[in-house]
């Protein structure tokens, strides 16, 4: 009888935890489950190459910029707003940095500063129009998108690969992930690695997590 009561309490505790799960935790859980289900499906149908840790890291390496952009968009959407100018601003920032590095013999530090200033300018102007002039975010960001795309074509119209030596060296830098290497087809052990962009993206995610924790704890305690 006692064991039966313990079992029902344990089951009730699990049920209570499921009922008390917030929408955010539920969506996060669904996302994680779907990701691992798709990854397991890839292993089953596409071969054991997906079992190698480097394959997983190769998914992250080209997506670092999208992760950083998604962090900014998350803040906007959490406040109940929208910003569709992100793609245009990213294109403008990228083109300005590339032109500065290649055509003006620039350095990486100043390229980062220029990028941040451009993003800050767009954010400040659009934020002012939305917050103080009470213009709809969709209209403001739509105008910002067209303006950013137009400015991108003014800065440069021809696509090109950045050949700045410092930038190329930074781009090709590999951060070894210890303990996650694998043996290739010729029997040689190869270290797993991630690119610098992934490290930056992880730091941005951690920073966003801390900011939201502080916001929810001190600004919205309820």
C-alpha positions as CSV (number, residue, x, y, z in Angstrom):
1,X,0.0,0.0,0.0
2,X,2.8,2.3,0.9
3,X,4.7,1.6,-2.3
4,X,1.5,2.2,-4.2
5,X,1.2,5.7,-2.6
6,X,4.8,6.4,-3.4
7,X,4.3,5.5,-7.0
8,X,1.2,7.7,-7.3
9,X,3.1,10.6,-5.8
10,X,6.0,10.1,-8.2
11,X,3.6,10.0,-11.1
12,X,1.7,13.0,-9.8
13,X,5.0,14.9,-9.5
14,X,5.9,14.3,-13.1
15,X,2.4,15.2,-14.2
16,X,2.6,18.4,-12.2
17,X,5.9,19.3,-13.8
18,X,4.4,18.8,-17.2
19,X,1.4,20.9,-16.3
20,X,3.5,23.7,-14.9
21,X,5.8,23.8,-17.9
22,X,5.8,27.3,-19.4
23,X,5.2,27.8,-23.1
24,X,8.8,28.8,-23.5
25,X,10.1,25.6,-21.9
26,X,7.6,23.6,-24.0
27,X,8.8,25.1,-27.3
28,X,12.4,24.6,-26.3
29,X,11.7,21.0,-25.4
30,X,9.9,20.4,-28.7
31,X,12.8,22.1,-30.6
32,X,15.4,19.9,-28.9
33,X,13.4,16.7,-29.5
34,X,12.8,17.5,-33.2
35,X,16.4,18.3,-33.8
36,X,17.7,15.1,-32.3
37,X,14.9,13.1,-34.1
38,X,16.1,14.6,-37.4
39,X,19.7,14.0,-36.6
40,X,19.0,10.4,-35.7
41,X,17.0,10.1,-38.9
42,X,20.0,11.4,-40.8
43,X,22.2,8.8,-39.2
44,X,19.8,6.0,-40.1
45,X,19.1,7.1,-43.7
46,X,22.3,9.0,-44.7
47,X,25.0,6.8,-43.1
48,X,27.2,6.7,-40.1
49,X,29.1,9.8,-41.2
50,X,26.7,11.7,-39.0
51,X,28.0,9.9,-36.0
52,X,31.3,11.8,-36.3
53,X,31.3,14.9,-34.0
54,X,32.9,17.0,-36.8
55,X,29.7,16.5,-38.8
56,X,27.7,18.1,-36.0
57,X,30.2,21.0,-35.7
58,X,30.1,21.5,-39.5
59,X,26.4,22.3,-39.1
60,X,27.3,25.0,-36.6
61,X,30.3,26.5,-38.5
62,X,28.4,28.1,-41.4
63,X,25.4,29.1,-39.2
64,X,27.2,31.2,-36.6
65,X,26.1,34.5,-38.2
66,X,22.5,33.3,-38.3
67,X,22.7,32.4,-34.6
68,X,23.9,35.9,-33.7
69,X,21.2,37.5,-35.8
70,X,18.6,35.2,-34.3
71,X,19.6,36.4,-30.8
72,X,18.9,40.0,-31.7
73,X,15.6,39.1,-33.4
74,X,14.7,37.1,-30.2
75,X,14.9,40.3,-28.1
76,X,12.7,42.1,-30.6
77,X,10.1,39.4,-30.8
78,X,10.0,38.9,-27.0
79,X,8.9,42.6,-26.7
80,X,6.1,41.8,-29.1
81,X,7.6,43.7,-32.0
82,X,9.0,42.8,-35.4
83,X,12.0,43.8,-37.5
84,X,12.2,42.8,-41.2
85,X,15.2,45.0,-42.0
86,X,17.6,42.5,-40.5
87,X,18.6,41.0,-43.9
88,X,19.2,44.4,-45.5
89,X,21.2,45.7,-42.5
90,X,23.4,42.5,-42.5
91,X,24.0,42.9,-46.2
92,X,25.0,46.6,-45.7
93,X,27.2,45.8,-42.8
94,X,28.9,43.0,-44.6
95,X,29.5,45.0,-47.8
96,X,30.9,48.1,-45.9
97,X,33.3,45.9,-43.9
98,X,34.4,44.0,-47.0
99,X,35.0,47.2,-49.0
100,X,36.9,48.8,-46.1
101,X,39.1,45.7,-45.6
102,X,39.9,45.1,-49.3
103,X,39.8,48.5,-51.0
104,X,41.0,50.7,-48.1
105,X,43.6,48.5,-46.6
106,X,41.6,48.4,-43.4
107,X,42.1,46.4,-40.2
108,X,39.7,44.0,-38.5
109,X,39.3,46.1,-35.3
110,X,38.0,49.1,-37.2
111,X,35.9,46.9,-39.5
112,X,34.1,45.6,-36.3
113,X,33.7,49.2,-35.1
114,X,32.2,50.2,-38.4
115,X,29.8,47.3,-38.3
116,X,28.7,48.0,-34.8
117,X,28.2,51.7,-35.6
118,X,26.0,51.0,-38.6
119,X,23.9,48.5,-36.7
120,X,23.6,50.9,-33.8
121,X,22.5,53.8,-36.1
122,X,19.8,51.6,-37.7
123,X,18.6,50.4,-34.3
124,X,18.6,53.9,-32.8
125,X,16.7,55.5,-35.7
126,X,14.1,52.7,-36.1
127,X,13.7,52.4,-32.3
128,X,13.1,56.2,-32.0
129,X,10.5,56.1,-34.8
130,X,8.7,53.2,-33.2
131,X,8.9,54.2,-29.5
132,X,8.5,58.0,-29.7
133,X,6.7,58.6,-32.9
134,X,4.4,55.6,-32.5
135,X,4.9,54.3,-36.1
136,X,4.2,50.7,-36.7
137,X,7.4,48.5,-36.5
138,X,6.5,46.7,-39.7
139,X,6.4,50.0,-41.6
140,X,9.6,51.4,-40.1
141,X,11.6,48.2,-40.6
142,X,10.2,47.8,-44.1
143,X,11.5,51.3,-44.9
144,X,14.8,50.4,-43.2
145,X,15.1,47.2,-45.3
146,X,14.8,49.1,-48.6
147,X,17.1,51.8,-47.4
148,X,19.8,49.3,-46.3
149,X,19.5,47.3,-49.6
150,X,19.8,50.5,-51.6
151,X,22.8,51.7,-49.6
152,X,24.4,48.3,-50.2
153,X,24.3,48.8,-53.9
154,X,25.7,52.3,-53.6
155,X,28.7,51.0,-51.5
156,X,29.4,48.3,-54.1
157,X,27.5,46.5,-56.7
158,X,29.8,43.6,-57.5
159,X,30.2,40.6,-55.2
160,X,33.7,39.6,-54.3
161,X,35.7,37.6,-51.8
162,X,37.6,39.4,-49.1
163,X,41.4,38.9,-49.6
164,X,42.6,40.9,-46.6
165,X,45.3,38.8,-45.1
166,X,44.4,39.4,-41.5
167,X,40.7,38.7,-42.2
168,X,41.5,35.5,-44.2
169,X,43.8,34.3,-41.4
170,X,41.1,34.9,-38.8
171,X,38.5,33.2,-41.0
172,X,40.7,30.1,-41.4
173,X,41.5,29.9,-37.6
174,X,40.3,26.6,-36.2
175,X,39.5,26.1,-32.5
176,X,40.2,22.5,-31.6
177,X,37.6,20.7,-29.5
178,X,39.5,18.2,-27.4
179,X,38.2,14.7,-27.1
180,X,35.8,14.9,-30.1
181,X,38.2,13.9,-32.9
182,X,37.7,10.9,-35.2
183,X,39.7,8.5,-37.4
184,X,39.4,9.1,-41.1
185,X,39.4,6.6,-43.9
186,X,43.2,6.2,-44.0
187,X,43.3,5.5,-40.3
188,X,44.6,9.0,-39.2
189,X,43.2,10.7,-36.1
190,X,41.7,14.1,-37.0
191,X,40.9,16.7,-34.3
192,X,37.4,18.1,-34.3
193,X,37.2,21.9,-34.6
194,X,34.9,24.9,-34.7
195,X,35.5,28.3,-36.3
196,X,35.9,31.6,-34.5
197,X,32.4,32.6,-35.5
198,X,30.9,29.7,-33.4
199,X,32.8,30.9,-30.3
200,X,31.4,34.4,-30.8
201,X,27.9,33.0,-31.4
202,X,28.1,31.0,-28.1
203,X,29.3,34.0,-26.2
204,X,26.4,36.1,-27.6
205,X,23.9,33.4,-26.6
206,X,25.3,33.3,-23.1
207,X,25.2,37.1,-22.9
208,X,21.6,37.1,-24.1
209,X,20.7,34.4,-21.6
210,X,22.1,36.5,-18.8
211,X,20.4,39.7,-20.0
212,X,17.0,38.0,-20.1
213,X,17.5,36.4,-16.7
214,X,18.2,39.8,-15.2
215,X,15.3,41.4,-17.1
216,X,12.8,38.7,-16.0
217,X,14.1,38.7,-12.4
218,X,14.3,42.4,-11.7
219,X,12.0,44.1,-14.3
220,X,9.2,41.5,-14.6
221,X,9.4,39.6,-11.3
222,X,5.8,38.3,-11.8
